[in-house]
Amino acid sequence: MAGALAGKAAIVTGAARGQGRAIALALAEAGADVAICDVGDAAMPTVGYALGGALDEVVRAIEAHGVRALAMACDVRDTAQVDAFVAGALAAFGRLDILVNNAGILTGGKPAHELDEATWATMIDINLTGAWRMVRAVVPHMIARGEGGRIVHVASVAGHVGTPGYAHYCASKHGMMGLTRAMAGELAPHQITVNALCPGLVDTAMVSHATDEVAAAHGLSVEEAYELQLTPHLIKEKISSEQSAAAVMYLVSEAARVVTGSALMIDAGWSAT
């Protein structure tokens, strides 16, 4: 897709590493200017792994493709930060054509009735409400420009199945599917497509932490926990961040201009079982 997105401008949230970083670089390779954000040093006591990362390194990798980049710390739980980030992207690029809502967390290990309020609320506030905050800030500009747009919500196979011990995560991703489908109908008159990417287990630090949680909960080695996690995958491997990025690139392409309200499953067959 080299050059296919020349002249376009994109936002990718949660882009310091993993899927977000891979998506940002794929967009840049296709010629888009890319604004990225990640959570920075915000405290999240309910999340048991390190968040954020080096945005400067991602900026340099984006700019190496000959396009413009903008990076800001942004906690999607904070409306003021979201609005400031979107305003910064508009000031830098003058337009916004693509939004990829990738920011998210994954925690688990307890049944729904044992979750505390903070764990539940943080999950929903980041994974679902954070995506809504971002579209609320971006969509009016897409509509006003009158040239259409592409919105991709990075959901999960957990938006289609139930996973014991991850009720709050499943709830957030099922909610994202509802948001995707409703927005598709709302924005179709403006030639703005809204779709969801639904991966299975992706080879990221976030999922590796979940593997450690499974190992601890069941008294398994990390290798045994990894094999247990892959049980619902028909193809017994994790999805790479680059495979996720490739799927996003289809959804933002001209070829996908009539694709909206859909869920693109890249789940190694999980949802087929």
C-alpha distance (Angstrom), angle and dihedral (degrees) to the residues before:
residue distance angle dihedral
M1 . . .
A2 3.80 . .
G3 3.79 107.5 .
A4 3.81 94.5 0.5
L5 3.81 91.8 117.6
A6 3.79 98.3 39.4
G7 3.79 110.5 146.6
K8 3.81 92.4 20.8
A9 3.80 126.2 114.1
A10 3.80 125.6 -146.9
I11 3.78 140.1 -170.6
V12 3.81 121.7 -149.7
T13 3.79 119.9 -176.1
G14 3.79 123.7 -155.5
A15 3.80 88.7 25.3
A16 3.80 104.3 146.7
R17 3.80 93.2 97.3
G18 3.79 145.8 -16.3
Q19 3.79 119.1 24.6
G20 3.79 94.4 -7.0
R21 3.79 93.3 54.9
A22 3.82 91.9 46.9
I23 3.81 91.5 49.3
A24 3.81 92.6 48.6
L25 3.80 91.7 50.9
A26 3.81 92.7 47.2
L27 3.81 90.4 52.5
A28 3.80 90.5 48.9
E29 3.80 91.7 49.1
A30 3.81 87.8 54.6
G31 3.81 89.7 54.8
A32 3.81 103.5 -98.9
D33 3.79 124.3 137.0
V34 3.80 106.1 -123.0
A35 3.80 133.0 -151.0
I36 3.79 113.4 -164.7
C37 3.76 134.2 -172.1
D38 3.76 139.5 179.5
V39 3.75 135.7 178.8
G40 3.80 99.3 -93.2
D41 3.79 114.8 -163.4
A42 3.81 98.8 -24.9
A43 3.80 111.9 147.5
M44 3.81 115.9 -116.3
P45 3.79 109.5 172.2
T46 3.82 92.7 178.2
V47 3.82 91.4 61.0
G48 3.79 114.2 79.2
Y49 3.80 100.1 -159.9
A50 3.81 138.0 60.3
L51 3.78 116.3 -82.4
G52 3.78 131.6 -157.6
G53 3.75 124.5 16.3
A54 3.79 143.6 -164.0
L55 3.80 106.8 -33.2
D56 3.82 90.8 176.4
E57 3.79 90.4 66.2
V58 3.80 91.3 51.5
V59 3.81 90.5 48.4
R60 3.80 90.5 55.0
A61 3.80 90.8 49.0
I62 3.81 90.9 50.1
E63 3.80 93.3 47.7
A64 3.81 90.2 50.0
H65 3.81 85.8 73.2
G66 3.81 90.2 61.5
V67 3.81 96.5 -106.5
R68 3.78 134.0 112.2
A69 3.79 123.7 -94.7
L70 3.79 135.8 -166.5
A71 3.80 125.5 -171.1
M72 3.79 129.6 -171.2
A73 3.78 136.7 164.9
C74 3.79 106.7 -113.3
D75 3.78 130.7 171.3
V76 3.80 105.0 -156.1
R77 3.81 89.0 -150.7
D78 3.81 88.2 70.3
T79 3.80 116.6 73.7
A80 3.81 93.0 -162.2
Q81 3.81 91.4 55.2
V82 3.80 92.1 46.9
D83 3.79 92.0 50.0
A84 3.81 91.8 47.2
F85 3.80 91.8 50.5
V86 3.80 93.5 49.9
A87 3.81 90.9 45.7
G88 3.80 89.1 51.5
A89 3.80 91.9 51.1
L90 3.80 91.5 50.0
A91 3.80 91.3 48.3
A92 3.81 91.1 50.0
F93 3.81 99.3 43.4
G94 3.80 106.1 19.3
R95 3.78 92.7 -134.8
L96 3.80 143.9 41.6
D97 3.79 120.6 -144.6
I98 3.80 104.3 158.3
L99 3.79 133.4 39.2
V100 3.80 121.5 -173.7
N101 3.79 111.9 -172.4
N102 3.79 100.2 -157.2
A103 3.82 103.0 143.1
G104 3.78 110.7 117.0
I105 3.78 148.1 130.0
L106 3.81 134.6 -137.4
T107 3.78 124.5 -152.9
G108 3.76 129.8 152.8
G109 3.75 148.3 140.4
K110 3.81 101.4 120.3
P111 3.80 133.5 82.2
A112 3.80 116.4 -112.5
H113 3.80 95.3 -102.0
E114 3.82 91.5 56.8
L115 3.82 96.8 51.3
D116 3.78 116.6 110.5
E117 3.80 122.6 -130.8
A118 3.81 94.6 -106.6
T119 3.81 94.3 52.2
W120 3.80 92.3 49.3
A121 3.82 94.9 43.2
T122 3.81 95.4 47.4
M123 3.80 91.9 51.0
I124 3.80 94.5 50.6
D125 3.81 93.8 40.6
I126 3.81 93.7 55.1
N127 3.80 104.6 32.0
L128 3.81 99.8 39.0
T129 3.79 112.8 11.2
G130 3.80 91.2 40.7
A131 3.80 89.8 57.9
W132 3.80 90.1 49.2
R133 3.81 91.0 50.2
M134 3.78 90.1 53.4
V135 3.82 95.1 49.2
R136 3.80 90.2 46.2
A137 3.81 88.3 57.7
V138 3.82 97.6 41.7
V139 3.80 106.5 36.7
P140 3.84 98.6 67.2
H141 3.81 88.8 58.9
M142 3.81 92.3 49.1
I143 3.80 90.6 50.2
A144 3.80 94.2 45.8
R145 3.81 92.5 51.0
G146 3.80 90.2 53.9
E147 3.80 96.9 -149.2
G148 3.80 99.8 107.5
G149 3.77 125.5 -118.6
R150 3.77 147.8 -149.7
I151 3.80 126.6 -111.8
V152 3.79 121.2 -174.5
H153 3.79 121.4 -174.3
V154 3.79 112.7 -159.9
A155 3.79 99.1 -138.3
S156 3.81 124.2 155.6
V157 3.76 145.0 -126.0
A158 3.82 80.0 -96.6
G159 3.80 85.6 73.8
H160 3.81 87.5 68.1
V161 3.81 105.7 32.8
G162 3.78 136.0 40.4
T163 3.80 118.1 -114.0
P164 3.81 115.7 -165.9
G165 3.78 112.1 -126.2
Y166 3.80 92.2 25.1
A167 3.81 102.5 72.0
H168 3.81 94.1 134.8
Y169 3.81 91.8 49.3
C170 3.82 91.5 47.0
A171 3.80 90.3 48.4
S172 3.81 91.4 52.1
K173 3.80 93.0 49.6
H174 3.81 95.1 43.2
G175 3.80 85.6 51.9
M176 3.78 90.1 51.8
M177 3.80 89.5 54.9
G178 3.80 89.9 53.8
L179 3.80 90.2 48.6
T180 3.82 90.2 50.0
R181 3.79 94.8 51.3
A182 3.80 95.8 44.2
M183 3.80 93.2 47.0
A184 3.81 91.2 48.5
G185 3.80 89.2 62.8
E186 3.78 93.5 42.6
L187 3.80 95.7 50.4
A188 3.80 102.6 35.5
P189 3.84 91.6 92.7
H190 3.80 87.0 60.3
Q191 3.83 94.3 50.1
I192 3.80 89.9 -113.5
T193 3.79 112.9 139.1
V194 3.79 122.1 -152.6
N195 3.79 120.4 -163.8
A196 3.78 139.6 159.1
L197 3.77 129.0 -129.2
C198 3.80 109.7 -147.4
P199 3.81 113.5 -167.5
G200 3.76 128.2 179.7
L201 3.80 117.7 -142.0
V202 3.79 108.6 -20.9
D203 3.79 122.2 -159.3
T204 3.82 97.2 -113.0
A205 3.79 137.3 124.5
M206 3.82 89.0 -104.5
V207 3.80 92.9 58.0
S208 3.81 91.9 41.1
H209 3.80 87.9 58.7
A210 3.80 88.8 52.5
T211 3.81 88.0 52.7
D212 3.80 89.2 54.7
E213 3.81 89.6 49.8
V214 3.81 91.0 52.5
A215 3.81 90.8 48.6
A216 3.81 92.1 51.2
A217 3.80 94.1 45.0
H218 3.81 94.7 50.7
G219 3.79 101.2 32.1
L220 3.80 91.9 -114.4
S221 3.75 134.4 141.1
V222 3.80 115.8 -106.8
E223 3.81 88.9 -107.9
E224 3.82 91.5 52.6
A225 3.80 91.2 46.8
Y226 3.80 90.1 50.8
E227 3.80 90.7 54.4
L228 3.81 90.7 47.3
Q229 3.80 91.3 51.3
L230 3.80 90.6 52.6
T231 3.81 92.9 54.9
P232 3.84 94.5 103.5
H233 3.82 92.5 45.6
L234 3.80 109.9 96.7
I235 3.80 87.0 -160.5
K236 3.79 103.4 53.2
E237 3.76 101.1 -134.8
K238 3.77 138.6 81.5
I239 3.77 121.6 -104.3
S240 3.81 115.1 -108.7
S241 3.80 122.7 -126.9
E242 3.80 87.8 -119.5
Q243 3.82 90.8 56.8
S244 3.81 89.0 52.8
A245 3.80 89.8 49.0
A246 3.80 91.6 50.8
A247 3.80 90.0 54.5
V248 3.81 90.9 50.2
M249 3.80 89.6 50.8
Y250 3.79 89.9 58.5
L251 3.81 92.0 50.5
V252 3.82 92.7 51.9
S253 3.80 93.9 44.0
E254 3.79 129.4 102.4
A255 3.81 87.3 -114.0
A256 3.82 88.9 66.2
R257 3.81 96.7 49.8
V258 3.83 90.9 116.9
V259 3.81 94.3 44.0
T260 3.79 112.3 98.0
G261 3.78 138.1 142.5
S262 3.79 89.3 24.5
A263 3.79 136.1 132.0
L264 3.80 114.3 -137.5
M265 3.80 104.7 -153.8
I266 3.79 115.7 -150.9
D267 3.77 94.1 163.9
A268 3.84 104.2 125.9
G269 3.80 88.3 -109.4
W270 3.83 97.0 -54.7
S271 3.83 94.2 133.4
A272 3.81 90.9 49.5
T273 3.80 93.1 65.6
